[in-house]
Amino acid sequence: MPGPWPGLRRALLGLWAALSLGLLGLSAVAQEPFWADLQPRVALVERGGSLWLNCSTNCPRPERGGLETSLRRNGTQRGLRWLARQLVDIREPETQPVCFFRCARRTLQARGLIRTFQRPDRVELVPLPRWQPVGENFTLSCRVPGAGPRASLTLTLLRGTQELIRRSFAGEPPRARGAVLTATVLARREDHEANFSCHAELDLRPHGLGLFENSSAPRQLRTFSLSPEPPRLTAPRVLEVGLEEPVTCALDGLFPASEAQVYLALGDQRLSPEVTHEGDALTATTIVKARAEEEGISKLVCHVTLGGESLESRENVTIYSFPEPLLTLSEPIAPEGTPVTVTCHAGPRALVTLDDVQALAPGLPAQLQLNATEYDDMRSFFCHAALEVDGETLSKNQSAGLRVLYAPRLDDSDCPALWTWPEGPEQTLRCEARGNPAPSVHCARSDGGAVLALGLLGPVTRALSGSYRCTAANVQGKAVKDVMLMVEYAPALDSVGCPERITWLEGSEAALSCVAQGVPPPAVRCARLDESRMVEGLLHVGLEHAGTYRCEATNSQGSAAKNVVVIVEYAPRFEELSCPSNWTWVEGSERPFPCEADGKPEPSLECVGSGGASEGLLLPLASPTPTTGATSVPTALAPGIYVCNATNKHGSAVKTVAVSAESPPQMDESTCPSNQTWLEGAEAAALACASRGRPSPRVRCSKEGSPRPEKQRVSRKDAGTYRCVATNAHGTDARMVTVGVEYRPVVAELAASPSGGVRPGGNFTLTCRAEAWPPAQISWRAPPGASNIGLSSNNSTLSVAGALGSHGGEYECAATNAHGRHARRITVRVAGPWLWVAIGGAAGGAVLLAAGAGLAFYVQSTACKKGEYNVQEAESSGEAVCLNGAGGGAGGGPGGDSGPEAEGTADAPAGGEVFAIQLTSA
């Protein structure tokens, strides 16, 4: 049978596969190699540290085993197939221990690798030069001996915290240890006193260890810059023995200037200079004093050292000796007429000159001889000595004075015959005489009166004026002189010679004059304050001459000024601007008549009525100056003609004034009612608003918020608040007017609820909503025979509970207000099942006919005749068929007509509205 063979074949193939896999497994077990293992295979140990190595095998029964290494051992632990040994003091950079076992006549081996590392404990920066010239290179060298492995090292050279160079030694042989990093750096000025250091990093984090860091001690670099020019030496070319002279040595282009050393010497005399620095400049200053033993030529040396380098300057200084010349007089103090000899001499090499008289040769004296006179008194003699040193001519001078004794002299230059002294609080009066010894001077009045206090600070008054005799005396004699003293003083303007106020009369002739006191006699000139032209001579007085004048008196001692007010008086006069011929009085303004008359002194003014209603009445006048009290003005002023009369001591003036009366706008309830009513649809008309006032005010009204548009008919949008403003020349008056717009009623909505079917005995509601102003009265008309009808308080809702067939028919809602009536109709149809109609038709027909006749008769005889129906009665009796209306039934028959009212419902839709309710059985 061929069916089973495929299944058997699949079973045999599966067995064969299983056996093949088993045989392969046994063969693999039989052929599995034995091995030796060393842990850890690779190790990184700090130099001098220790490490445990574990040597093991999978040989079931190894013959022997061991661990071969050149490193020191500290302990060993053994098992059947394993060996553990501790290696200590590991210092070799790299070793390869061998783990071995003998198994089945074969040797099993496993090799390991142990490397050591050493932290960068020593980081050394090679010492820097003591001074390094700016602009030259220097070498930075960093050594880290023994640290490694070198391939994990990174060295960084630093200036402060700034990296200069950074080098990693990755790729170096594993056994390499220690490292050197060298860099060439250009020295800069800013490197002065900068710290340089080396930072080493041994990064063993890739081997599971940490990052080992160390830095060298910082080394400070000192840089310098020395100018190629030698120092500037400033010193005198020649130097006198015993005198002190300044010496200065200066050098620019030094850095750092404060580190420079200065050596300054004159010959073998070392000087102690004061050294100052400013930026890169150095200045050494000292005082040198030559000694007698140094006379001759000496060397002045300035030596500047910086950074081990030096600059030097030398100058020759000639030291000499030159004593002062000697000047002598045979008679330093000699009476007038005495012979005097003057002699001048100096050192052996000096050439002297006495008052332009030169000696014959160097070393010889020079002389002068004279007879003393008064003009030689206080005469100075000048001796000049010249000495040539090193090609330079030096000089020294000496002077002496001669005193000559002589009798007094009173000269006009020192004591004039006419003295003019200014008057003042403190003066020094002087009359001086020549003479030696200095003479005393005494001045007194010729009559033996007052004595002048000469040479003393004191007051000079006008009382000192007069004639005096002055006497000068000394031991050599005396002198006499007569003098005249005149005391001058500044001008003065008093009220007698120059009054503060002057009054002139218009049309007269007058002159403005002021007399001032003073010595010498002052000149007086007057001018208006607002003009520079002087006023002189007689003036024909006019109003233009009134004002303030400045009078000034002047003499040699000063000036005085005074203001003089000139008042020009004149008779009264009227000006149209200050007193108008026509004046309008505004009612309620309380403003008096503004009339002023011009005149000086100010005239009295009065205006009196002259005829008509104003006869004899005084016209109230405005005060020319503001007063605290208000001028009394009557509330009513009689218009008419008034005569104004102004009077003062120089005359009078008359003027006729016509007075009229006007009033500002005024509106009130009588002229502009605050509440007004318009009818919608009527012709648009202006608000009934008027105003009283003279001249007649113009009245304009506008609706608040927006202007009223021009249109032909009134609409409801015209309702609102209006602002009416009346305006004339004397002001405005405003009034707020509220406008209401009334309109005819409209039945806006007539609806029935529910709108679906109603079972027998169900309820339905009719709702009537009307729009009207004033609000409309709502009335209803129901079908004849409809009973049990309820109305809401405002008649807007008609409700029926337990609907019957008699409730079917037409209902009318009418809205009425003062402006008209509007009605709408709705038809309610009540229809039951045909079976119900057939069974109850015969029995109920007679009843319905009787009830309908009775109800129609009742309605026509009561409510429909009156045209209204009491709601309370309708709700209680349930017999109302004409509700709040004047119509009859809804059938349209003779009994249903309501005369004119039924035909007067033209505002309602022609066909009315139909609302059908289908009554169904349960």
Secondary structure, 3 states (H helix, E strand, C coil): CCCCHHHHHHHHHHHHHHHHHHHHHHHHHHHCCCCEEEECCEEEEECCEEEEEEEEECCCCCCEEEEECCCEEEEEEECCCEEEEEEEEECCCEECCEEEEEECCEEEEEECEEEEEECCCCCEECCCCCCEECCCEEEEEEEECCCECHHHEEEEEEECCEEEEEEECCCCCCCCCCEEEEEEEECCHHHCCEEEEEEEEEECHHHCCCEEEEECCCEEECEEECCCCCCEEECCCEEEECCEEEEEEEECCCECHHHCEEEEEECCEEECCEEEEECCEEEEEEEEEECHHHCEEEEEEEEEEECCEEEEEEEEEEEECCCCCEEEECCCEEECCCEEEEEEECCCCCEEEECCEECCCCCCCEEEEEECCHHHCCEEEEEEEEEEECCEEEEEEEEEEEEEEEEEECCCCCCCCEEEEECEEEEECCCCCEEECCCEEEEEECCCCCECCCCCEEEECHHHCEEEEEEEEECCEEEEEEEEEEEEEEEECCCCCCCCEEEEECCCEECCCCCCEEECCCEEEEEECCCCCECCCCEECCHHHCEEEEEEEEECCEEEEEEEEEEEEEEEEECCCCCCCEEEEECCCCCCECCCEEEECCCEEEEEECCHHHCCCECCECCCCCCCCCCCCCCCCCCEEEEEEEEECCEEEEEEEEEEEEEEEECCCCCCCCEEEEECCCECCCCCCCCEEECCCEEEEEECCCCCCCCCECCHHHCEEEEEEEEECCEEEEEEEEEEEEEEEEEEEEEEECCCCCCCCCCEEEEEEEEEECCCEEEEECCCCCCCEEECCCCCEEEECCCCHHHCEEEEEEEEECCEEEEEEEEEEEECCHHHHHHHHHHHHHHHHHHHHHHHHHHHHCHHHHCCCCHHHHHHHCCCCEECCCCCCCCCCHHHCCCHHHHCCCCCCCCCEEEEEECCCC
